[in-house]
Amino acid sequence: FTDQTLRLIVHTSIGGNRVRIRVSNEFGAVPLRIGAARIGVRASGSDVAPGTDRVLTFSGRSSIVIPPGAPVLSDPVELNVAALSDLAVSLYLPGTVDATTIHNTGLQTNYVSLPGDFTASATLPVQRTITAWPFLTEVDIDSAGPSIVTLGDSITDGTRSTVDTNNRWPDWLARRLQTVRDPVLGINGRLGVVNRGISGNRLLSDSPNTLAGRSIQERFDRDVLATAGVRYMTLLIGINDIGNSSATNPVTADDLIAGYRQVIARAHAKGIAIFGATLTPFEGAGYYSPEKEVVRQAVNNWIRSSDEFDGVIDFDGATR
């Protein structure tokens, strides 16, 4: 991007009256300058609804330089946000900027302006659209309720669901939770859902495709523990470890179980309940083999029977 404004559309789970964003240069090798930032309720397309536009500041400043490897949080602003609504986050990028920190499978139309700072423009002069989220890694809505992080790979990320429909399974979970009233869990339609799925992601190792993100074991602190209000999480991961396993050094069920146990221990150390999810069928995928299916079945048997997770969601049973 060269002297352009990004307008990034984000769908909320819960509502509230204060909001802040997290912007990241965690994979950048050079400083990232945010020249200006604003947030508002999206009307349609790239348009911001009248009366909802708010200036975002960072440590009280209207612009900020983010060091390589670091994220920043904006200061919270007052904004009435409805549950299951769309927000428009505008970031002005002066100079020339490489999108080194990016969520590739956004499945959401986002907008890149003609040259200039158009963060305050209700209607963006659009040069092109993209379906990824550069630099923006989180939107936090103030709420008294807890949040649940859905941690996983492409199935959680929403791969192959239709763009602009919010049709990922965590979106369906967020909609369902708006109707749940559970006094035991303290849930009253106020459980935030944070999607931390990355397509191609693995539990034990990094993919050679850098867009697939760091392994769960590496990104757990950043993507789970650093999430505001996190009290619950789901873990649906491992099929890419199995599928990409080499014949000379195959990933075993015991390897994956050891990895799951590490995630469970790290979640429990912070008081987070963790729900294990069985791995869905993958026959027909390019990396399938009968030998790898044996590993998947062994992993699923352990998830169901070990009683080491706080609960189990049987994705395999629901889909096969």
Disulfide bonds with the S-S distance in Angstrom:
none
